Amino acid sequence: MLVIEFVGAAPEGMTAQVIDRMNTDISDVRKAVTHAKSLFSNVIVQRTHKPLPHGFRILDSDGREVASWSIDE
């Protein structure tokens, strides 16, 4: 199981703030990245009551970051 965290823009020298977090039953990191990018696109269109995410990171079951992406990439 992997966790997708949608994060805001990180202030210089700081860690990005987690805006939303969701568990997924996807265990393949590449598939999780594809899924997260799809969710990210949908979030941007529908987001009105919370800050917009700037990217996401994917964590394994031990809380280690296994992938990340931001709109700057």
MMTF fields as JSON, N, C-alpha, C and O atoms, coordinates in Angstrom:
{
  "mmtfVersion": "1.0.0",
  "mmtfProducer": "UNKNOWN",
  "numBonds": 291,
  "numAtoms": 292,
  "numGroups": 73,
  "numChains": 1,
  "numModels": 1,
  "chainsPerModel": [1],
  "groupsPerChain": [73],
  "chainIdList": ["A"],
  "bondAtomList": [4, 2, 8, 6, 12, 10, 16, 14, 20, 18, 24, 22, 28, 26, 32, 30, 36, 34, 40, 38, 44, 42, 48, 46, 52, 50, 56, 54, 60, 58, 64, 62, 68, 66, 72, 70, 76, 74, 80, 78, 84, 82, 88, 86, 92, 90, 96, 94, 100, 98, 104, 102, 108, 106, 112, 110, 116, 114, 120, 118, 124, 122, 128, 126, 132, 130, 136, 134, 140, 138, 144, 142, 148, 146, 152, 150, 156, 154, 160, 158, 164, 162, 168, 166, 172, 170, 176, 174, 180, 178, 184, 182, 188, 186, 192, 190, 196, 194, 200, 198, 204, 202, 208, 206, 212, 210, 216, 214, 220, 218, 224, 222, 228, 226, 232, 230, 236, 234, 240, 238, 244, 242, 248, 246, 252, 250, 256, 254, 260, 258, 264, 262, 268, 266, 272, 270, 276, 274, 280, 278, 284, 282, 288, 286],
  "bondOrderList": [1, 1, 1, 1, 1, 1, 1, 1, 1, 1, 1, 1, 1, 1, 1, 1, 1, 1, 1, 1, 1, 1, 1, 1, 1, 1, 1, 1, 1, 1, 1, 1, 1, 1, 1, 1, 1, 1, 1, 1, 1, 1, 1, 1, 1, 1, 1, 1, 1, 1, 1, 1, 1, 1, 1, 1, 1, 1, 1, 1, 1, 1, 1, 1, 1, 1, 1, 1, 1, 1, 1, 1],
  "groupList": [{"groupName": "MET", "atomNameList": ["N", "CA", "C", "O"], "elementList": ["N", "C", "C", "O"], "formalChargeList": [0, 0, 0, 0], "bondAtomList": [1, 0, 2, 1, 3, 2], "bondOrderList": [1, 1, 2], "singleLetterCode": "M", "chemCompType": "L-PEPTIDE LINKING"}, {"groupName": "LEU", "atomNameList": ["N", "CA", "C", "O"], "elementList": ["N", "C", "C", "O"], "formalChargeList": [0, 0, 0, 0], "bondAtomList": [1, 0, 2, 1, 3, 2], "bondOrderList": [1, 1, 2], "singleLetterCode": "L", "chemCompType": "L-PEPTIDE LINKING"}, {"groupName": "VAL", "atomNameList": ["N", "CA", "C", "O"], "elementList": ["N", "C", "C", "O"], "formalChargeList": [0, 0, 0, 0], "bondAtomList": [1, 0, 2, 1, 3, 2], "bondOrderList": [1, 1, 2], "singleLetterCode": "V", "chemCompType": "L-PEPTIDE LINKING"}, {"groupName": "ILE", "atomNameList": ["N", "CA", "C", "O"], "elementList": ["N", "C", "C", "O"], "formalChargeList": [0, 0, 0, 0], "bondAtomList": [1, 0, 2, 1, 3, 2], "bondOrderList": [1, 1, 2], "singleLetterCode": "I", "chemCompType": "L-PEPTIDE LINKING"}, {"groupName": "GLU", "atomNameList": ["N", "CA", "C", "O"], "elementList": ["N", "C", "C", "O"], "formalChargeList": [0, 0, 0, 0], "bondAtomList": [1, 0, 2, 1, 3, 2], "bondOrderList": [1, 1, 2], "singleLetterCode": "E", "chemCompType": "L-PEPTIDE LINKING"}, {"groupName": "PHE", "atomNameList": ["N", "CA", "C", "O"], "elementList": ["N", "C", "C", "O"], "formalChargeList": [0, 0, 0, 0], "bondAtomList": [1, 0, 2, 1, 3, 2], "bondOrderList": [1, 1, 2], "singleLetterCode": "F", "chemCompType": "L-PEPTIDE LINKING"}, {"groupName": "GLY", "atomNameList": ["N", "CA", "C", "O"], "elementList": ["N", "C", "C", "O"], "formalChargeList": [0, 0, 0, 0], "bondAtomList": [1, 0, 2, 1, 3, 2], "bondOrderList": [1, 1, 2], "singleLetterCode": "G", "chemCompType": "PEPTIDE LINKING"}, {"groupName": "ALA", "atomNameList": ["N", "CA", "C", "O"], "elementList": ["N", "C", "C", "O"], "formalChargeList": [0, 0, 0, 0], "bondAtomList": [1, 0, 2, 1, 3, 2], "bondOrderList": [1, 1, 2], "singleLetterCode": "A", "chemCompType": "L-PEPTIDE LINKING"}, {"groupName": "PRO", "atomNameList": ["N", "CA", "C", "O"], "elementList": ["N", "C", "C", "O"], "formalChargeList": [0, 0, 0, 0], "bondAtomList": [1, 0, 2, 1, 3, 2], "bondOrderList": [1, 1, 2], "singleLetterCode": "P", "chemCompType": "L-PEPTIDE LINKING"}, {"groupName": "THR", "atomNameList": ["N", "CA", "C", "O"], "elementList": ["N", "C", "C", "O"], "formalChargeList": [0, 0, 0, 0], "bondAtomList": [1, 0, 2, 1, 3, 2], "bondOrderList": [1, 1, 2], "singleLetterCode": "T", "chemCompType": "L-PEPTIDE LINKING"}, {"groupName": "GLN", "atomNameList": ["N", "CA", "C", "O"], "elementList": ["N", "C", "C", "O"], "formalChargeList": [0, 0, 0, 0], "bondAtomList": [1, 0, 2, 1, 3, 2], "bondOrderList": [1, 1, 2], "singleLetterCode": "Q", "chemCompType": "L-PEPTIDE LINKING"}, {"groupName": "ASP", "atomNameList": ["N", "CA", "C", "O"], "elementList": ["N", "C", "C", "O"], "formalChargeList": [0, 0, 0, 0], "bondAtomList": [1, 0, 2, 1, 3, 2], "bondOrderList": [1, 1, 2], "singleLetterCode": "D", "chemCompType": "L-PEPTIDE LINKING"}, {"groupName": "ARG", "atomNameList": ["N", "CA", "C", "O"], "elementList": ["N", "C", "C", "O"], "formalChargeList": [0, 0, 0, 0], "bondAtomList": [1, 0, 2, 1, 3, 2], "bondOrderList": [1, 1, 2], "singleLetterCode": "R", "chemCompType": "L-PEPTIDE LINKING"}, {"groupName": "ASN", "atomNameList": ["N", "CA", "C", "O"], "elementList": ["N", "C", "C", "O"], "formalChargeList": [0, 0, 0, 0], "bondAtomList": [1, 0, 2, 1, 3, 2], "bondOrderList": [1, 1, 2], "singleLetterCode": "N", "chemCompType": "L-PEPTIDE LINKING"}, {"groupName": "SER", "atomNameList": ["N", "CA", "C", "O"], "elementList": ["N", "C", "C", "O"], "formalChargeList": [0, 0, 0, 0], "bondAtomList": [1, 0, 2, 1, 3, 2], "bondOrderList": [1, 1, 2], "singleLetterCode": "S", "chemCompType": "L-PEPTIDE LINKING"}, {"groupName": "LYS", "atomNameList": ["N", "CA", "C", "O"], "elementList": ["N", "C", "C", "O"], "formalChargeList": [0, 0, 0, 0], "bondAtomList": [1, 0, 2, 1, 3, 2], "bondOrderList": [1, 1, 2], "singleLetterCode": "K", "chemCompType": "L-PEPTIDE LINKING"}, {"groupName": "HIS", "atomNameList": ["N", "CA", "C", "O"], "elementList": ["N", "C", "C", "O"], "formalChargeList": [0, 0, 0, 0], "bondAtomList": [1, 0, 2, 1, 3, 2], "bondOrderList": [1, 1, 2], "singleLetterCode": "H", "chemCompType": "L-PEPTIDE LINKING"}, {"groupName": "TRP", "atomNameList": ["N", "CA", "C", "O"], "elementList": ["N", "C", "C", "O"], "formalChargeList": [0, 0, 0, 0], "bondAtomList": [1, 0, 2, 1, 3, 2], "bondOrderList": [1, 1, 2], "singleLetterCode": "W", "chemCompType": "L-PEPTIDE LINKING"}],
  "groupTypeList": [0, 1, 2, 3, 4, 5, 2, 6, 7, 7, 8, 4, 6, 0, 9, 7, 10, 2, 3, 11, 12, 0, 13, 9, 11, 3, 14, 11, 2, 12, 15, 7, 2, 9, 16, 7, 15, 14, 1, 5, 14, 13, 2, 3, 2, 10, 12, 9, 16, 15, 8, 1, 8, 16, 6, 5, 12, 3, 1, 11, 14, 11, 6, 12, 4, 2, 7, 14, 17, 14, 3, 11, 4],
  "groupIdList": [1, 2, 3, 4, 5, 6, 7, 8, 9, 10, 11, 12, 13, 14, 15, 16, 17, 18, 19, 20, 21, 22, 23, 24, 25, 26, 27, 28, 29, 30, 31, 32, 33, 34, 35, 36, 37, 38, 39, 40, 41, 42, 43, 44, 45, 46, 47, 48, 49, 50, 51, 52, 53, 54, 55, 56, 57, 58, 59, 60, 61, 62, 63, 64, 65, 66, 67, 68, 69, 70, 71, 72, 73],
  "secStructList": [7, 3, 3, 3, 3, 3, 3, 7, 7, 7, 7, 6, 6, 1, 7, 7, 7, 3, 3, 3, 3, 3, 3, 3, 7, 7, 7, 7, 2, 2, 2, 2, 2, 2, 2, 2, 2, 2, 2, 2, 2, 2, 2, 2, 2, 2, 7, 7, 1, 1, 7, 7, 7, 7, 3, 3, 3, 3, 3, 7, 6, 6, 1, 7, 3, 3, 3, 3, 3, 3, 6, 6, 7],
  "xCoordList": [0.844, 0.0, 0.886, 1.872, 0.528, 1.26, 0.347, -0.877, 0.954, 0.224, 0.604, 1.782, -0.398, -0.166, -0.431, -1.509, 0.554, 0.395, 0.465, 1.456, -0.582, -0.568, -0.006, -0.455, 0.977, 1.69, 1.622, 1.497, 1.708, 1.764, 3.189, 4.094, 3.375, 4.716, 5.54, 5.056, 6.767, 7.642, 8.36, 9.02, 8.233, 9.037, 10.519, 10.893, 11.349, 12.772, 13.371, 13.265, 14.006, 14.648, 13.704, 14.133, 12.438, 11.433, 10.847, 10.999, 10.182, 9.473, 8.081, 7.444, 7.617, 6.284, 5.202, 5.3, 4.173, 3.041, 2.121, 1.805, 1.694, 0.747, -0.647, -1.14, -1.272, -2.613, -3.659, -4.689, -3.395, -4.29, -3.45, -2.321, -4.017, -3.328, -4.366, -5.497, -3.955, -4.873, -4.107, -3.002, -4.703, -4.146, -4.601, -5.697, -3.76, -4.124, -3.692, -2.727, -4.391, -4.012, -3.044, -2.705, -2.601, -1.621, -0.262, 0.162, 0.422, 1.739, 2.882, 4.04, 2.577, 3.591, 3.795, 2.845, 5.017, 5.299, 4.961, 4.366, 5.328, 5.03, 3.529, 3.081, 2.757, 1.299, 0.752, -0.189, 1.341, 0.904, 1.196, 0.387, 2.341, 2.672, 1.664, 1.181, 1.347, 0.356, -0.994, -1.657, -1.398, -2.673, -2.659, -3.63, -1.565, -1.46, -1.503, -2.112, -0.868, -0.909, -2.33, -2.753, -3.06, -4.451, -5.287, -6.079, -5.105, -5.819, -5.447, -6.309, -4.162, -3.688, -4.415, -4.864, -4.536, -5.233, -6.677, -7.186, -7.341, -8.733, -8.861, -9.82, -7.909, -7.943, -7.837, -8.56, -6.944, -6.75, -8.055, -8.374, -8.796, -10.043, -11.125, -11.902, -11.187, -12.301, -12.021, -12.951, -10.801, -10.418, -10.926, -10.523, -11.799, -12.28, -12.158, -12.042, -12.181, -12.228, -10.919, -10.84, -9.902, -8.608, -7.508, -7.745, -6.307, -5.194, -4.919, -5.153, -4.422, -4.066, -2.763, -1.832, -2.688, -1.422, -0.401, -0.755, 0.848, 1.952, 2.606, 3.39, 2.265, 2.836, 2.375, 1.416, 3.069, 2.74, 3.994, 5.003, 3.9, 4.931, 4.225, 3.094, 4.905, 4.352, 5.229, 6.453, 4.578, 5.271, 4.956, 3.849, 5.943, 5.69, 5.057, 4.796, 4.812, 4.127, 4.945, 4.402, 6.248, 7.099, 7.24, 7.976, 6.543, 6.598, 7.773, 8.024, 8.494, 9.625, 9.128, 8.272, 9.673, 9.308, 9.917, 11.128, 9.071, 9.549, 9.413, 9.983, 8.666, 8.519, 7.965, 7.324, 8.221, 7.646, 7.549, 8.201, 6.729, 6.534, 6.006, 5.258, 6.385, 5.813, 5.594, 6.134, 4.806, 4.519, 5.759, 5.756, 6.806, 8.057, 8.879, 9.826, 8.531, 9.316, 8.86, 9.406],
  "yCoordList": [-1.179, 0.0, 1.237, 1.308, 2.202, 3.461, 4.607, 4.508, 5.687, 6.883, 8.013, 8.226, 8.732, 9.901, 11.134, 11.279, 12.019, 13.287, 14.41, 14.542, 15.215, 16.403, 17.533, 17.766, 18.231, 19.243, 20.606, 20.717, 21.634, 23.0, 23.347, 22.518, 24.561, 25.033, 25.151, 25.654, 24.695, 24.744, 26.087, 26.482, 26.791, 28.005, 27.638, 26.527, 28.544, 28.255, 27.693, 28.293, 26.521, 25.88, 25.15, 24.644, 25.086, 24.45, 23.226, 23.05, 22.394, 21.241, 21.679, 22.503, 21.13, 21.464, 21.002, 19.926, 21.823, 21.506, 20.504, 20.654, 19.486, 18.502, 19.123, 19.562, 19.154, 19.709, 18.606, 18.785, 17.482, 16.318, 15.061, 15.05, 13.998, 12.701, 11.623, 11.675, 10.65, 9.538, 8.227, 8.167, 7.19, 5.843, 5.237, 5.522, 4.407, 3.704, 2.249, 1.944, 1.368, -0.05, -0.398, -1.566, 0.609, 0.398, 0.155, 0.909, -0.904, -1.205, -0.901, -0.842, -0.71, -0.389, 1.131, 1.879, 1.583, 3.015, 3.746, 4.822, 3.186, 3.855, 4.025, 5.07, 3.009, 3.118, 4.147, 4.875, 4.204, 5.185, 6.608, 7.509, 6.821, 8.143, 8.53, 9.662, 7.613, 7.877, 8.221, 9.162, 7.462, 7.699, 9.068, 9.821, 9.38, 10.653, 11.836, 12.859, 11.711, 12.789, 12.998, 14.133, 11.911, 12.018, 12.712, 13.605, 12.297, 12.94, 14.413, 15.263, 14.713, 16.091, 16.949, 18.05, 16.464, 17.211, 17.476, 18.575, 16.488, 16.65, 17.605, 18.372, 17.564, 18.437, 19.895, 20.747, 20.189, 21.565, 22.137, 23.301, 21.334, 21.794, 22.02, 22.968, 21.171, 21.187, 21.937, 22.166, 22.317, 22.881, 24.31, 25.197, 24.54, 25.896, 26.291, 27.479, 25.34, 25.656, 25.397, 25.644, 24.908, 24.627, 25.168, 25.434, 25.33, 25.776, 24.773, 23.574, 25.281, 24.398, 23.674, 24.274, 22.395, 21.68, 22.138, 22.62, 21.978, 22.327, 21.058, 21.106, 19.924, 18.65, 17.549, 17.713, 16.434, 15.33, 14.533, 14.624, 13.754, 12.767, 11.468, 11.465, 10.376, 9.052, 8.394, 8.353, 7.885, 7.254, 5.774, 5.354, 4.975, 3.547, 3.315, 4.269, 2.063, 1.74, 2.106, 2.171, 2.348, 2.771, 4.287, 4.805, 5.001, 6.454, 7.05, 8.252, 6.22, 6.714, 7.211, 6.586, 8.335, 8.869, 8.0, 7.78, 7.506, 6.66, 7.347, 6.886, 8.437, 9.206, 10.576, 10.756, 11.535, 12.87, 13.543, 13.134, 14.575, 15.328, 16.703, 16.834, 17.722, 19.053, 19.701, 19.251, 20.748, 21.423, 22.099, 22.503, 22.23, 22.825, 21.864, 22.283, 20.591, 19.587, 19.494, 18.705],
  "zCoordList": [0.0, 0.0, 0.0, 0.734, -0.823, -0.911, -0.49, -0.579, -0.035, 0.379, -0.569, -0.857, -1.049, -1.892, -1.042, -0.466, -0.966, -0.267, -1.294, -2.012, -1.36, -2.204, -1.361, -0.239, -1.907, -1.126, -1.804, -3.023, -0.971, -1.471, -1.874, -1.775, -2.323, -2.679, -1.404, -0.39, -1.454, -0.284, -0.225, -1.186, 0.904, 1.061, 1.012, 1.388, 0.56, 0.397, 1.683, 2.753, 1.551, 2.687, 3.62, 4.656, 3.277, 4.137, 3.433, 2.224, 4.213, 3.677, 3.233, 3.89, 2.126, 1.616, 2.584, 3.173, 2.74, 3.61, 2.917, 1.737, 3.655, 3.125, 3.13, 4.168, 1.959, 1.813, 1.929, 2.579, 1.304, 1.35, 1.346, 0.857, 1.901, 1.952, 1.658, 2.141, 0.856, 0.596, 0.522, -0.016, 1.065, 0.96, -0.354, -0.837, -0.921, -2.142, -2.014, -1.314, -2.676, -2.637, -3.763, -3.954, -4.505, -5.573, -4.931, -4.056, -5.369, -4.796, -5.765, -5.351, -7.037, -8.039, -8.069, -8.301, -7.838, -7.738, -9.037, -8.994, -10.186, -11.463, -11.673, -12.145, -11.326, -11.45, -10.47, -10.786, -9.287, -8.29, -8.768, -8.546, -9.422, -9.966, -11.045, -11.06, -11.936, -12.988, -12.374, -12.809, -11.37, -10.682, -9.993, -10.078, -9.319, -8.609, -9.576, -9.267, -10.736, -11.733, -12.243, -12.465, -12.426, -12.85, -11.776, -12.076, -10.533, -9.428, -9.329, -9.108, -9.493, -9.425, -10.458, -10.138, -11.679, -12.736, -12.358, -12.582, -11.789, -11.377, -10.2, -10.125, -9.285, -8.112, -8.541, -8.025, -9.478, -9.939, -10.488, -10.248, -11.213, -11.818, -10.765, -10.878, -9.749, -8.805, -7.504, -6.731, -7.241, -5.948, -5.789, -6.541, -4.826, -4.573, -3.106, -2.805, -2.198, -0.769, -0.02, 1.183, -0.711, -0.092, -0.997, -2.175, -0.451, -1.305, -2.427, -2.276, -3.543, -4.655, -4.353, -3.816, -4.692, -4.511, -5.548, -6.624, -5.205, -6.097, -6.649, -7.597, -6.034, -6.445, -5.509, -4.755, -5.57, -4.673, -4.369, -5.069, -3.308, -3.005, -2.665, -2.18, -2.925, -2.656, -1.605, -1.726, -0.578, 0.537, 0.582, 0.245, 1.002, 1.183, 2.554, 3.287, 2.898, 4.151, 5.385, 6.488, 5.212, 6.327, 6.393, 7.233, 5.515, 5.516, 4.76, 4.847, 4.021, 3.223, 1.866, 1.24, 1.424, 0.116, -0.977, -1.001, -1.884, -2.98, -4.336, -5.325, -4.388, -5.625, -5.271, -4.236, -6.143, -5.963, -7.323, -8.284, -7.386, -8.618, -8.238, -7.269, -8.987, -8.791, -10.15, -11.161, -10.162, -11.425, -11.991, -13.154, -11.209, -11.677, -12.526, -13.191, -12.509, -13.258, -14.693, -15.464]
}
